[in-house]
Amino acid sequence: MGVNVLIDGREAAQLKSPRFTRILLTPGSHRIAGYTGTNKTPAPGEGTELIANAGEVYVAKCEVEPQMIGVTIKFTPMSIDAARADLKKITRMVEPDVAEI
């Protein structure tokens, strides 16, 4: 099952386990959300807020949580060291649909 990743309501990439992507963000406030084919597109304002600062790296782990009907997509912030450990197990990077937001 693929997770469609939205940043500021804009389709940014589709992820399938165990893959990752990298998207450059302009400095400022952004909102990241996701959905699959089994649930509806998130409404504006839904998702996780993040603050992008120039020169910083923000890492979030995408998790799919089954519900009675559909799923919930959760983006959990993680440290760069923890991400590096996880990425050693992952073999493919997904090219994002947009290079920068």
All heavy atoms as an XYZ file, in Angstrom:
757
protein
N       0.855     -1.164      0.000
C       0.000      0.000      0.000
C       0.905      1.233      0.000
O       1.839      1.325      0.773
C      -0.899     -0.028      1.238
C      -1.552      1.276      1.508
S      -2.633      1.410      2.963
C      -2.499     -0.046      3.858
N       0.622      2.187     -0.850
C       1.387      3.415     -0.911
C       0.750      4.512     -0.078
O      -0.464      4.574      0.073
N       1.596      5.376      0.464
C       1.131      6.541      1.213
C       1.414      7.773      0.369
O       2.560      8.023     -0.018
C       1.847      6.664      2.573
C       1.453      7.955      3.268
C       1.536      5.469      3.446
N       0.370      8.513      0.055
C       0.525      9.773     -0.660
C       0.876     10.844      0.363
O       0.136     11.071      1.312
C      -0.770     10.131     -1.389
C      -1.141      9.075     -2.399
O      -0.377      8.748     -3.281
N      -2.321      8.503     -2.244
N       2.028     11.488      0.172
C       2.514     12.495      1.110
C       2.146     13.874      0.583
O       2.430     14.207     -0.572
C       4.045     12.387      1.289
C       4.552     13.462      2.240
C       4.426     10.999      1.777
N       1.498     14.657      1.446
C       1.118     16.031      1.121
C       1.924     16.992      1.988
O       2.068     16.767      3.187
C      -0.365     16.264      1.413
C      -1.360     15.397      0.667
C      -2.700     15.415      1.366
C      -1.508     15.900     -0.743
N       2.435     18.037      1.380
C       3.062     19.110      2.142
C       2.331     20.386      1.762
O       2.241     20.735      0.589
C       4.573     19.223      1.853
C       5.259     17.922      2.265
C       5.162     20.418      2.598
C       6.736     17.876      2.034
N       1.775     21.034      2.774
C       0.955     22.232      2.578
C      -0.191     21.967      1.595
O      -0.529     22.799      0.768
C       1.807     23.409      2.108
C       2.881     23.788      3.104
O       2.694     23.531      4.310
O       3.916     24.342      2.696
N      -0.763     20.754      1.665
C      -1.886     20.388      0.816
C      -1.502     20.007     -0.605
O      -2.354     19.671     -1.417
N      -0.232     20.013     -0.904
C       0.263     19.711     -2.256
C       0.870     18.312     -2.290
O       1.671     17.957     -1.425
C       1.322     20.750     -2.615
C       1.879     20.629     -3.995
C       2.838     21.774     -4.249
N       3.514     21.587     -5.513
C       4.523     22.313     -5.931
N       4.964     23.308     -5.183
N       5.077     22.082     -7.081
N       0.481     17.509     -3.286
C       1.053     16.163     -3.438
C       2.562     16.298     -3.620
O       3.027     16.994     -4.524
C       0.456     15.465     -4.657
C      -1.039     15.254     -4.593
C      -1.446     13.972     -3.898
O      -0.591     13.107     -3.652
O      -2.639     13.843     -3.598
N       3.318     15.613     -2.752
C       4.776     15.730     -2.808
C       5.455     14.433     -3.243
O       6.454     14.466     -3.954
C       5.318     16.166     -1.447
N       4.944     13.291     -2.802
C       5.562     12.005     -3.145
C       4.607     10.889     -2.753
O       3.639     11.111     -2.027
C       6.886     11.835     -2.414
N       4.899      9.684     -3.249
C       4.193      8.499     -2.787
C       5.241      7.532     -2.257
O       6.219      7.228     -2.950
C       3.389      7.821     -3.889
C       2.576      6.661     -3.330
C       1.765      5.935     -4.365
O       2.324      5.292     -5.239
N       0.443      6.039     -4.254
N       5.042      7.086     -1.023
C       5.991      6.179     -0.387
C       5.374      4.800     -0.217
O       4.200      4.670      0.105
C       6.379      6.706      1.002
C       7.067      8.054      1.042
C       7.300      8.457      2.497
C       8.371      8.024      0.279
N       6.201      3.787     -0.438
C       5.844      2.408     -0.130
C       6.961      1.873      0.751
O       8.125      2.218      0.558
C       5.721      1.582     -1.409
C       4.558      2.002     -2.272
C       4.449      1.140     -3.501
C       3.285      1.627     -4.359
N       3.173      0.857     -5.584
N       6.615      1.052      1.700
C       7.607      0.510      2.626
C       8.579     -0.383      1.864
O       8.163     -1.127      0.981
C       6.894     -0.286      3.703
O       7.808     -0.770      4.636
N       9.827     -0.332      2.138
C      10.592      0.457      3.089
C      11.355      1.589      2.401
O      12.583      1.619      2.396
C      11.554     -0.564      3.675
C      11.914     -1.421      2.473
C      10.653     -1.444      1.624
N      10.696      2.536      1.816
C      11.362      3.576      1.043
C      11.284      4.928      1.743
O      10.526      5.118      2.673
C      10.762      3.637     -0.339
C      11.045      2.318     -1.092
C      10.586      2.363     -2.500
N      10.969      1.217     -3.295
C      10.603     -0.024     -3.126
N       9.869     -0.361     -2.099
N      10.971     -0.975     -3.949
N      12.093      5.858      1.243
C      12.120      7.204      1.805
C      12.273      8.211      0.681
O      12.541      7.854     -0.462
C      13.261      7.349      2.817
C      14.637      7.351      2.187
C      15.304      8.547      1.954
C      15.263      6.167      1.836
C      16.563      8.555      1.374
C      16.522      6.167      1.253
C      17.181      7.364      1.024
N      12.098      9.479      0.997
C      12.294     10.544      0.025
C      12.913     11.740      0.715
O      12.962     11.811      1.942
C      10.972     10.925     -0.678
O      11.266     11.733     -1.813
C      10.027     11.659      0.253
N      13.381     12.677     -0.073
C      13.979     13.911      0.431
C      13.361     15.065     -0.336
O      13.371     15.074     -1.564
C      15.483     13.898      0.202
C      16.162     15.175      0.600
C      17.673     15.052      0.344
N      18.325     16.291      0.613
C      18.773     17.127     -0.318
N      18.627     16.822     -1.591
N      19.361     18.244      0.005
N      12.823     16.035      0.394
C      12.188     17.191     -0.224
C      12.739     18.453      0.432
O      12.757     18.554      1.664
C      10.655     17.133     -0.056
C      10.109     15.864     -0.712
C       9.998     18.378     -0.647
C       8.675     15.567     -0.373
N      13.194     19.386     -0.374
C      13.670     20.662      0.149
C      12.482     21.552      0.478
O      11.564     21.679     -0.330
C      14.563     21.358     -0.879
C      15.846     20.628     -1.268
C      16.538     21.351     -2.412
C      16.768     20.512     -0.083
N      12.514     22.154      1.647
C      11.445     23.052      2.066
C      11.977     24.473      2.187
O      13.094     24.674      2.659
C      10.881     22.621      3.423
C      10.259     21.242      3.499
C       9.874     20.922      4.931
C       9.044     21.157      2.595
N      11.169     25.433      1.788
C      11.542     26.825      2.014
C      11.413     27.083      3.516
O      10.584     26.461      4.193
C      10.609     27.781      1.241
O       9.260     27.496      1.601
C      10.782     27.621     -0.261
N      12.232     27.962      4.070
C      12.131     28.254      5.502
C      10.732     28.743      5.866
O      10.085     29.455      5.101
C      13.176     29.358      5.714
C      14.177     29.135      4.624
C      13.354     28.669      3.445
N      10.262     28.315      7.035
C       8.951     28.724      7.518
C       8.118     27.548      7.971
O       8.596     26.426      8.087
N       6.854     27.802      8.217
C       5.929     26.804      8.719
C       5.341     25.986      7.562
O       4.959     26.537      6.533
C       4.806     27.504      9.487
O       3.852     26.569      9.910
N       5.289     24.679      7.750
C       4.723     23.761      6.762
C       3.868     22.726      7.493
O       4.021     22.522      8.688
C       5.813     23.051      5.968
C       6.656     23.963      5.153
N       6.277     24.420      3.913
C       7.866     24.539      5.417
C       7.222     25.221      3.437
N       8.185     25.305      4.331
N       3.001     22.064      6.762
C       2.173     21.008      7.334
C       2.315     19.777      6.448
O       2.131     19.846      5.238
C       0.722     21.451      7.406
C      -0.145     20.482      8.173
C      -1.439     21.108      8.635
N      -1.263     22.164      9.609
C      -1.127     21.972     10.923
N      -1.124     20.753     11.404
N      -1.004     22.989     11.744
N       2.664     18.649      7.081
C       2.825     17.386      6.360
C       1.692     16.446      6.761
O       1.348     16.336      7.930
C       4.217     16.764      6.630
C       4.421     15.501      5.787
C       4.431     16.499      8.102
C       5.848     14.984      5.800
N       1.091     15.813      5.768
C      -0.021     14.885      5.996
C       0.074     13.777      4.954
O       0.851     13.870      3.995
C      -1.356     15.613      5.888
N      -0.715     12.748      5.133
C      -0.697     11.648      4.178
C      -2.029     10.922      4.132
O      -2.863     11.061      5.023
N      -2.204     10.160      3.056
C      -3.408      9.331      2.912
C      -3.099      8.164      1.989
O      -2.110      8.168      1.254
C      -4.588     10.152      2.389
C      -4.466     10.614      0.960
C      -5.067      9.902     -0.070
C      -3.739     11.750      0.627
C      -4.954     10.315     -1.391
C      -3.623     12.172     -0.681
C      -4.233     11.448     -1.690
O      -4.109     11.864     -2.991
N      -3.944      7.161      2.063
C      -3.826      6.002      1.179
C      -5.124      5.883      0.389
O      -6.037      6.691      0.572
C      -3.628      4.701      1.991
O      -4.816      4.457      2.742
C      -2.429      4.784      2.915
N      -5.228      4.865     -0.427
C      -6.443      4.661     -1.193
C      -7.626      4.252     -0.339
O      -8.764      4.303     -0.775
N      -7.363      3.870      0.923
C      -8.451      3.430      1.798
C      -9.025      4.557      2.653
O      -9.970      4.327      3.397
C      -7.983      2.304      2.739
O      -6.926      2.797      3.568
C      -7.514      1.098      1.954
N      -8.445      5.733      2.580
C      -9.005      6.847      3.350
C      -9.018      8.113      2.514
O      -8.432      8.178      1.445
C      -8.278      7.048      4.687
C      -6.811      7.382      4.545
O      -6.194      7.122      3.537
N      -6.236      7.954      5.576
N      -9.709      9.127      3.010
C      -9.884     10.354      2.242
C      -8.663     11.270      2.349
O      -7.860     11.151      3.274
C     -11.135     11.087      2.707
C     -11.068     11.508      4.152
C     -12.350     12.173      4.578
C     -12.176     12.577      6.053
N     -13.234     13.281      6.605
N      -8.571     12.190      1.421
C      -7.504     13.185      1.440
C      -7.662     14.062      2.676
O      -8.774     14.482      2.995
C      -7.585     14.062      0.170
O      -7.543     13.205     -0.975
C      -6.441     15.042      0.107
N      -6.568     14.338      3.401
C      -6.677     15.175      4.596
C      -7.215     16.569      4.268
O      -6.902     17.136      3.220
C      -5.242     15.269      5.105
C      -4.538     14.111      4.487
C      -5.212     13.869      3.179
N      -8.010     17.091      5.166
C      -8.551     18.440      5.008
C      -7.447     19.463      5.288
O      -6.469     19.148      5.972
C      -9.706     18.648      5.981
N      -7.582     20.671      4.762
C      -6.595     21.711      5.071
C      -6.474     21.878      6.590
O      -7.466     21.849      7.313
C      -7.189     22.964      4.427
C      -8.075     22.443      3.341
C      -8.628     21.140      3.865
N      -5.251     21.986      7.062
C      -5.013     22.131      8.496
C      -4.778     20.818      9.217
O      -4.334     20.815     10.363
N      -5.076     19.681      8.568
C      -4.794     18.385      9.182
C      -3.334     18.026      8.951
O      -2.690     18.529      8.049
C      -5.689     17.292      8.595
C      -7.122     17.368      9.034
C      -7.945     16.192      8.545
O      -7.573     15.548      7.544
O      -8.978     15.935      9.168
N      -2.821     17.139      9.767
C      -1.451     16.692      9.630
C      -0.565     17.242     10.726
O      -1.031     17.788     11.724
N       0.734     17.107     10.521
C       1.735     17.524     11.500
C       2.400     18.808     11.045
O       2.882     18.888      9.911
C       2.802     16.413     11.659
O       2.146     15.208     12.039
C       3.839     16.788     12.686
N       2.433     19.791     11.930
C       3.100     21.052     11.600
C       4.591     20.908     11.850
O       5.018     20.272     12.811
C       2.545     22.195     12.438
C       3.179     23.529     12.061
C       2.662     24.703     12.866
O       2.066     24.475     13.927
O       2.868     25.832     12.427
N       5.377     21.495     10.976
C       6.822     21.537     11.175
C       7.321     22.915     10.789
O       6.738     23.585      9.947
C       7.528     20.442     10.374
C       7.398     20.462      8.860
C       8.620     21.111      8.240
C       7.247     19.056      8.349
N       8.390     23.320     11.438
C       9.024     24.602     11.140
C      10.353     24.307     10.464
O      11.228     23.669     11.059
C       9.262     25.437     12.421
C       7.967     25.627     13.205
C       9.914     26.773     12.065
C       6.897     26.412     12.502
N      10.492     24.735      9.219
C      11.731     24.528      8.470
C      12.621     25.750      8.653
O      12.207     26.868      8.369
C      11.416     24.315      6.990
N      13.815     25.514      9.170
C      14.804     26.572      9.316
C      15.896     26.364      8.278
O      16.266     25.224      7.974
C      15.406     26.552     10.727
C      14.373     26.843     11.787
O      13.628     27.802     11.681
N      14.301     25.999     12.800
N      16.422     27.446      7.748
C      17.465     27.367      6.724
C      18.639     26.535      7.232
O      19.116     26.732      8.347
C      17.925     28.762      6.331
N      19.077     25.587      6.431
C      20.243     24.779      6.750
C      19.985     23.607      7.687
O      20.887     22.840      7.965
N      18.775     23.449      8.194
C      18.476     22.348      9.102
C      17.831     21.184      8.355
O      17.233     21.362      7.293
C      17.545     22.803     10.226
C      18.219     23.692     11.225
C      17.349     23.990     12.433
O      16.168     23.588     12.469
O      17.853     24.650     13.334
N      17.948     20.013      8.944
C      17.349     18.806      8.384
C      16.245     18.357      9.331
O      16.459     18.236     10.536
C      18.393     17.676      8.228
C      17.738     16.393      7.767
C      19.501     18.112      7.275
N      15.056     18.112      8.792
C      13.920     17.616      9.558
C      13.637     16.213      9.051
O      13.460     16.008      7.853
C      12.705     18.520      9.334
C      11.461     18.068     10.061
C      11.217     18.479     11.366
C      10.532     17.253      9.448
C      10.080     18.068     12.040
C       9.389     16.839     10.106
C       9.166     17.258     11.408
O       8.037     16.840     12.064
N      13.592     15.249      9.963
C      13.335     13.864      9.588
C      12.043     13.419     10.268
O      11.861     13.641     11.472
C      14.496     12.940     10.024
C      14.210     11.506      9.619
C      15.809     13.415      9.439
N      11.162     12.814      9.494
C       9.910     12.293     10.043
C       9.690     10.878      9.528
O       9.876     10.599      8.349
C       8.739     13.178      9.650
N       9.298     10.013     10.423
C       8.985      8.628     10.070
C       7.494      8.542      9.780
O       6.664      8.986     10.565
C       9.344      7.708     11.228
C       9.164      6.249     10.928
C       9.681      5.419     12.086
C       9.734      3.958     11.704
N      10.430      3.172     12.728
N       7.156      7.974      8.637
C       5.757      7.817      8.236
C       5.263      6.464      8.739
O       5.850      5.429      8.440
C       5.651      7.878      6.714
S       3.990      7.646      6.095
N       4.170      6.507      9.518
C       3.619      5.280     10.078
C       2.142      5.161      9.701
O       1.400      6.138      9.776
C       3.771      5.282     11.593
C       5.239      5.349     12.015
C       5.409      5.525     13.501
O       5.060      6.608     14.015
O       5.899      4.569     14.138
N       1.748      3.969      9.300
C       0.355      3.688      8.940
C      -0.265      2.916     10.094
O       0.214      1.843     10.465
C       0.277      2.858      7.639
C      -1.167      2.530      7.298
C       0.957      3.598      6.497
N      -1.331      3.478     10.674
C      -2.011      2.841     11.802
C      -3.407      2.393     11.370
O      -4.245      3.235     11.029
C      -2.110      3.808     12.978
C      -0.758      4.220     13.525
C      -0.851      5.178     14.694
O      -1.928      5.783     14.914
O       0.156      5.329     15.385
N      -3.669      1.080     11.374
C      -4.989      0.581     10.989
C      -6.076      1.064     11.955
O      -5.853      1.150     13.160
C      -4.852     -0.936     11.064
C      -3.392     -1.213     11.148
C      -2.748      0.003     11.713
N      -7.236      1.372     11.411
C      -8.405      1.776     12.191
C      -9.543      0.821     11.853
O      -9.407     -0.034     10.991
C      -8.797      3.216     11.838
C      -7.693      4.244     12.054
C      -7.315      4.405     13.505
O      -8.178      4.571     14.349
N      -6.031      4.349     13.792
N     -10.676      0.986     12.520
C     -11.842      0.147     12.204
C     -12.221      0.310     10.734
O     -12.556     -0.650     10.060
C     -13.025      0.538     13.085
C     -12.838      0.147     14.527
S     -12.855     -1.619     14.745
C     -14.581     -1.878     14.995
N     -12.178      1.550     10.259
C     -12.430      1.834      8.852
C     -11.260      2.653      8.345
O     -10.999      3.753      8.829
C     -13.739      2.621      8.658
C     -14.918      1.808      9.170
C     -13.931      3.008      7.202
C     -16.239      2.513      9.155
N     -10.532      2.130      7.384
C      -9.393      2.850      6.830
C      -8.176      2.825      7.736
O      -8.031      1.946      8.586
N      -7.311      3.803      7.540
C      -6.069      3.905      8.302
C      -5.825      5.367      8.680
O      -6.412      6.274      8.104
C      -4.860      3.384      7.497
C      -5.001      1.903      7.181
C      -4.646      4.179      6.236
N      -4.947      5.568      9.638
C      -4.469      6.895      9.993
C      -2.995      6.957      9.625
O      -2.251      6.001      9.885
C      -4.633      7.148     11.509
O      -6.013      7.082     11.832
C      -4.096      8.503     11.895
N      -2.583      8.053      9.019
C      -1.184      8.247      8.667
C      -0.587      9.205      9.678
O      -1.119     10.292      9.914
C      -1.025      8.833      7.246
C      -1.810      8.000      6.218
C       0.438      8.958      6.869
C      -1.393      6.568      6.101
N       0.519      8.795     10.279
C       1.163      9.594     11.311
C       2.615      9.852     10.905
O       3.305      8.936     10.444
C       1.098      8.842     12.634
C       1.610      9.591     13.824
C       1.272      8.865     15.111
C       2.388      7.936     15.482
N       2.217      7.312     16.803
N       3.075     11.091     11.047
C       4.464     11.449     10.790
C       5.102     11.791     12.132
O       4.713     12.753     12.785
C       4.563     12.627      9.820
C       4.146     12.262      8.427
C       2.836     12.401      8.017
C       5.060     11.741      7.533
C       2.435     12.049      6.745
C       4.680     11.380      6.250
C       3.365     11.534      5.859
N       6.070     10.974     12.551
C       6.716     11.137     13.840
C       8.126     11.690     13.646
O       8.939     11.069     12.950
C       6.810      9.775     14.564
O       5.503      9.207     14.625
C       7.392      9.924     15.950
N       8.432     12.852     14.245
C       9.788     13.388     14.145
C      10.787     12.412     14.766
O      10.486     11.733     15.748
C       9.731     14.688     14.953
C       8.290     15.025     15.063
C       7.557     13.721     15.033
N      11.961     12.339     14.174
C      13.011     11.490     14.729
C      14.365     12.165     14.566
O      14.529     13.036     13.711
C      12.988     10.098     14.096
C      13.195     10.039     12.617
S      12.894      8.410     11.864
C      13.893      7.312     12.787
N      15.315     11.758     15.374
C      16.652     12.348     15.316
C      17.376     11.882     14.057
O      17.044     10.838     13.477
C      17.464     11.951     16.551
O      17.827     10.583     16.470
N      18.357     12.636     13.665
C      19.136     12.273     12.474
C      19.873     10.958     12.700
O      19.950     10.116     11.809
C      20.101     13.408     12.092
C      19.291     14.607     11.605
C      21.098     12.959     11.040
C      20.098     15.832     11.294
N      20.403     10.747     13.915
C      21.101      9.487     14.209
C      20.167      8.283     14.099
O      20.537      7.254     13.552
C      21.743      9.539     15.594
C      22.914     10.511     15.650
O      23.533     10.762     14.586
O      23.213     11.016     16.748
N      18.957      8.418     14.630
C      17.982      7.328     14.530
C      17.606      7.085     13.067
O      17.465      5.940     12.638
C      16.740      7.647     15.349
N      17.465      8.158     12.297
C      17.135      8.024     10.875
C      18.262      7.325     10.126
O      18.008      6.473      9.277
C      16.865      9.395     10.265
N      19.491      7.680     10.426
C      20.629      7.022      9.759
C      20.620      5.520     10.021
O      20.886      4.723      9.119
C      21.941      7.629     10.241
C      22.244      8.945      9.613
C      23.637      9.428      9.988
N      23.872     10.710      9.362
C      24.262     11.798     10.007
N      24.501     11.759     11.308
N      24.457     12.922      9.362
N      20.326      5.127     11.258
C      20.272      3.702     11.589
C      19.170      3.011     10.787
O      19.367      1.914     10.269
C      20.047      3.518     13.085
N      18.011      3.656     10.676
C      16.911      3.081      9.890
C      17.253      3.027      8.407
O      16.915      2.068      7.716
C      15.619      3.889     10.073
C      14.879      3.523     11.342
O      15.324      2.608     12.064
O      13.841      4.154     11.608
N      17.915      4.065      7.894
C      18.221      4.124      6.464
C      19.237      3.069      6.041
O      19.284      2.703      4.873
C      18.715      5.518      6.075
C      17.641      6.606      6.100
C      18.251      7.965      5.784
C      16.515      6.296      5.136
N      20.030      2.569      6.960
C      20.970      1.497      6.627
C      20.224      0.247      6.178
O      20.739     -0.564      5.435
C      21.862      1.175      7.822
C      22.906      2.225      8.085
C      23.777      1.839      9.248
C      24.797      2.938      9.515
N      25.644      2.609     10.662
N      18.962      0.109      6.643
C      18.150     -1.058      6.296
C      17.365     -0.846      4.999
O      16.847     -1.786      4.427
C      17.150     -1.346      7.423
C      17.778     -1.561      8.765
C      16.687     -1.652      9.816
C      17.209     -1.226     11.167
N      16.151     -1.025     12.131
N      17.249      0.406      4.574
C      16.437      0.746      3.404
C      17.343      0.843      2.178
O      18.408      1.413      2.230
C      15.699      2.081      3.622
C      14.734      1.948      4.801
C      14.946      2.506      2.372
C      14.062      3.230      5.204
N      16.873      0.328      1.064
C      17.715      0.304     -0.126
C      17.340      1.316     -1.189
O      18.144      1.613     -2.043
C      17.682     -1.096     -0.762
O      16.338     -1.419     -1.083
C      18.263     -2.128      0.171
N      16.125      1.847     -1.163
C      15.708      2.720     -2.259
C      15.169      4.058     -1.778
O      14.406      4.130     -0.834
C      14.613      2.065     -3.083
C      15.089      0.885     -3.864
C      13.986      0.428     -4.765
N      14.408     -0.745     -5.489
C      13.648     -1.393     -6.319
N      12.409     -1.008     -6.526
N      14.095     -2.443     -6.956
N      15.554      5.089     -2.519
C      14.993      6.416     -2.288
C      13.959      6.668     -3.376
O      14.160      6.317     -4.526
C      16.086      7.478     -2.365
C      15.580      8.882     -2.173
S      16.966     10.032     -2.102
C      16.096     11.561     -2.311
N      12.838      7.273     -3.005
C      11.773      7.596     -3.947
C      11.993      9.016     -4.449
O      12.183      9.934     -3.656
C      10.390      7.488     -3.267
C       9.295      7.973     -4.185
C      10.135      6.061     -2.826
N      11.973      9.184     -5.754
C      12.069     10.520     -6.337
C      10.760     11.249     -6.052
O       9.684     10.774     -6.392
C      12.297     10.409     -7.845
C      12.610     11.709     -8.525
C      13.971     12.256     -8.173
O      14.903     11.466     -7.893
O      14.135     13.484     -8.165
N      10.831     12.436     -5.414
C       9.587     13.140     -5.110
C       8.929     13.682     -6.383
O       9.588     13.899     -7.391
C      10.037     14.279     -4.189
C      11.462     14.518     -4.544
C      12.012     13.178     -4.952
N       7.627     13.915     -6.309
C       6.915     14.509     -7.432
C       7.283     15.965     -7.611
O       7.200     16.507     -8.696
C       5.395     14.384     -7.215
C       4.945     12.930     -7.195
O       5.595     12.103     -7.856
O       3.954     12.639     -6.515
N       7.655     16.626     -6.515
C       8.103     18.015     -6.542
C       9.452     18.069     -5.855
O       9.676     17.383     -4.874
C       7.106     18.966     -5.831
C       5.805     19.046     -6.584
C       6.868     18.550     -4.400
N      10.363     18.856     -6.371
C      11.703     18.929     -5.807
C      11.772     19.858     -4.605
O      12.584     19.663     -3.712
C      12.693     19.389     -6.865
N      10.926     20.882     -4.600
C      11.004     21.872     -3.526
C       9.636     22.469     -3.289
O       8.865     22.666     -4.217
C      11.989     22.977     -3.927
C      12.267     23.982     -2.851
C      13.370     24.934     -3.230
O      14.209     24.598     -4.093
O      13.409     26.023     -2.652
N       9.343     22.744     -2.009
C       8.075     23.392     -1.646
C       8.396     24.576     -0.768
O       9.176     24.507      0.131
C       7.134     22.411     -0.912
C       6.731     21.303     -1.871
C       5.911     23.132     -0.365
C       5.831     20.254     -1.299
